[in-house]
Amino acid sequence: MRHALSLRVGPIGFRIGSEWSAPVAQLASLYAGYPAAEVAEATVRLAPPRPWRRMLRPTVALAGDHMLPEAAPLPLAHAVLAAEMAMNLQVALGHRRHLLLHASAVERDGRAIVMTGESGAGKSTLATLLGARGWRFMGDEFVLLDPATGWVHAFPRLVSLKNEAIAEVAAQVPGARFGPLLTGTLKGTIRHLVPDAAAVAAMDVPAMPALLLFPRYGAAAGVRGVGAGEAFVRLTQASTNYVALGEAGFDALTRFARDVPRVAIDYPDTQAALAQVEALWRAL
């Protein structure tokens, strides 16, 4: 690769190489506060799917140590999105030191709320807005659960905000740093938010999970308890490496689903959800 960037997000080191200089320059600016990786556990390559695609209607393939052959290339204007997707892919398919949960997380006083749900449940927006209200933002894509200790580790990469969430976060988080506005993606309009300096500075500090939250956006406000069995099944669906970890993954997920309080919330808007989260926290 002609251009390269080394960085570490939480415990995972990345080396990102690109055939174009612009994507690396954009990523270097957005990840300016992150340390360089001493060891690159995962490699991402931003390259054209065919040589002529470097200059003629340039497109970027999602490539690296691990690849999905069916993944469609993205236009060069969406190279930051391609890099983020490729980084996530390397973690999802290659990381084995932790049990991966597709979830967001925030921390306060050494204890964490882990939020997981389907796409559109609002977990990224909730974690971001809680991070602006005194919580430490730990991540919005993966939560890394240590099978030995049960603690969760942060993975505070860029926050992928979509559609209406972009304007909402911009209005409620003054001074937030954003990446370019990406229109016409498969999920609509996307803009990446840079986590605040406190989240990056503390990304090596784990937290004990204190609440497992299943949020659902777009319904009348409501709260219900979730049984350990239901939580276990939903978490197996939210983990990309549960099967690969074998017995260690099963034991870690069983303890997590059994020992951490579990609640599902429905909410009509983010203000209602923030109030619900704070009320649940006070009740722990």
N, C-alpha and C positions, 0 to 999 in steps of 0.2 A: 504494500500500500504506500502511496506517495506521501500521505499525510497521516499523522497518528496522534492519539491522545491517550494518556494513562490516567486512570482515576479509581478511587475506591469509594464504594457506597456501603456503609455498614461493614460487615466482615468480608465483602466480596470485591475483589479487584478486577478491573476491566482494562482491556486494551482495545481501543477503537481505531480502526484504520479506514481510510477513505481514499478513493481515486480523485476526489475533488477537495479543494481547500476550504470552501465555504462551510460545509457541514461541520468540519472539525473546529473551525473558528467559532461558529455558533455554539457548539457544545462546550468549548473551552470557556466561553463567556458565561454561559448558564451554570456551569459547574465550577466556576472560579474559586469558590470557597472550599472545595473538596480536596482531600489529600491525594497525591499520586499513589498508585498501587505499587507496593514493593514487589508483589507477585501477582501477575495477571492470571486469575483463575479462569476467566472467560474472555474470549476474543470475539469481537464483532467486526465484520467487514462490510463497508458501504461501497459497493461496486456495481457497475452496470451488468444486467443479465446477458448482454451481448456487447462486444467491443464497440460497435458503432453507436450504442446507446449512451456512450460517454459524452458525445457531442450532439448527436441528432436526437431531438426530443428526449433528453437525458432522463433516465429512470434508475432507481436504486433498488437492488434486490436485498432481501433480508437474509444475510449470510453470517456465518461464524462457525464455531466449533460444532454447533448443532443447527440443523436446518429443517424446515418443513418444505418439501418439494412443491406443495400446492400453494404456497404463499405467493400472492401476486406482488410484483414490484410496485413501488410508489414513485410518483414524480419527484424529481430532484428538489422541487420546492418544499416537499414534505420530508426531507432528509432527516430532520430532527426527530420526527415521528418514527421514521424507519429505524433510526438508531435506538430509540427507546423500546420499540417493539422487539428489535433484535437482542437488546440487553435482557429484556424480560424472558425471551425465548431461551437464552443461554442458561439463565438461572432455573427456569422451569424444568428444562430437560437435563441439566448437568449438575445441579447442586445437590449434594448428599449429606453435608454436615449438619443440616437442620431439617426438621419437618416444615415444609413450605405450606403456608395457608394463603390463599388468595383473599386478602383482607387488608383493612386499614387499621391503624392503631394510634392511640395517644396515651401519654403517661402523665401521672401526677403523683408526687410523693413516693416514687419508686414502684407504683402500681399502674397497671395498664388496662385500658379498655380495648378489646379486640372486636372489630366490627366486620362482619362478612355477610354477603348476600349476592343476589343476582345483579347483573349489569343494570344500572339505572336505579339501584336501591338508595343511592346517595351517600355511600360510605366515604368516597373521596371528598365530597363537599363538606360533610360533617367533620371529618378529621381535620380538614384545612381550617374550618371556622373555629373548631375547638382549639386548634393550635394558636389562633389569634386571640384566644380568651383565657390564656394562662396555662393551657396544657402544653406538653411537649409533643410535637408531631413526630411520630416514629415511622410513618410510611403509609402509602395508599395502594400499593400493588401487592407486595408480599409481606407477611409477618413470618419471621423465622423462629420456630419453636425448638429450643434445645432439648433433644430427647433425654439427656441425662439429668438436667436440672429442672426442666419445666418452665424456665424463664424464656421470655421472648426478646429477640434482638431486632434492632431497628434496621430498616432498609429505606432511608428517606431520599429516594431518587426524585426527579422532577414529578410534580403532581399533574396528571393528565385530566384537565377540566374540559367538559363538553357542553356545548350549546348554552342553555340558559345559566348554567353554573358559572360560566366565565364572567358574565356581568355581575352576578350576585357576589362572587368572591371579590371582584375588583371594587365593588361598592363598599363591602364590609371589611376589607383588609387594606387600608390606605398604605401606600408605599410598597405594595407587593411587586415583586419582579416577575415579569412574564416573558416567555419566548414569543416567537412570531405567531400570528393568527393564521391557522391552517383551515382553509375552507374546502368543501367538496370531498371530505374523507368519507369512508364507509359509515362512520358514526356521526356525520355532520361536521360541525365546526369544533375544532380542538385547539386549545391553547395550553401550553405547559407553564406551570407556576414553580418558581424556585422556592424550596423550603427556606424558612428563616434561618439566620445564622445560629441561633440557639439549638435548633434541631440538628444541624450539621455538626456543631461542636460536641454535642452529647450523643452522637450516633453510635459510639462504642459502649454506651452504658445500657445494659439490659434492664428489664423490668419484670416484676412478677405479675402475671395476668390475674386481674381481680374481677373482671366482668366480661362475659362473652355476649355480644349484642348482635341481633339479627334485625337490622332496620329495613323498613319497606316504605317507600315514598308514594304519595298519591292517594292515601286513604285517610278516613277519619282517625283522629288521635286515639291510640289504644295501646295497652301494655299487657303482655301475658307471659307467664313463665314457660320455659321450654324444657322438656324432659331430657335426661342425659342420652337416651337412645336416639331421639330425634336429632339432638345436637351432633351426636357421633355420625349419623348418616349424612347430615348436611355438611359436616366438616370433611368427610371422605370425598365428597363431590367438590369441595373447595381446595383440595390439596393436589398438587401436580406430582408429588413424589412419594405419596403415602404407600403405594404398592411397592415401589422400588426399595424403600427402606425396610420392608419386610416386618419382622417381629418388633424391631425397635420402633418403627413407625406406628404399628398397631398399639403398642404399649403407651407410647407418648400421646397418641390421640385419645385413647381410652381414659387416661388420667386427666387430660385436659377437659374432655367432655363431662367427666364425672365430678371433678373437684372445683371447677370454676363456675360461679353463678351464671345462669343463662337466662336471657330475657329477649323477647321479640317486641319491637315497637312498630306501630303504624303511625305515620305522621303526614299532615297535609302540606306542611312547609317547613323550611329549615329552622325557623324560630321556634316552632312547636317541638321539633326534634331536639334542639339544644336544651330547651327547658326540661324535656323528658330525661335526657342524659344526666343533667345536673341533679335532678330529683332522684334518679336511680343511684347515682354516686353517693349522695348524702345518706341514702338508706342502707348502704352496704355495712 
